Amino acid sequence: MTGTNDLKKYDSNFNEVGSNINIGPKYTGGNHLGDLAYYDGKLYIPSETFTDCTTFSNQKIAVFDAEDL
């Protein structure tokens, strides 16, 4: 699951088992994470800089190994 700037991992009972806070600024330079996709053991997460509730810029896709969160 992604939040605005964080990534959380849950088990099959919906217990949080891992998190990485401020992943957007820390790894991508953006301040907003979009909806993630999972494929072949990797997480693909769009990141962008969001300003003035209307402008998205500096768009990137970050790739993470799902096992290491």
Secondary structure, 3 states (H helix, E strand, C coil): CECCCCEEEECCCCCEEEEECCHHHHHHCCCEECCCEEECCEEEEEEEEEECCCEEEEEEEEEEECCCC
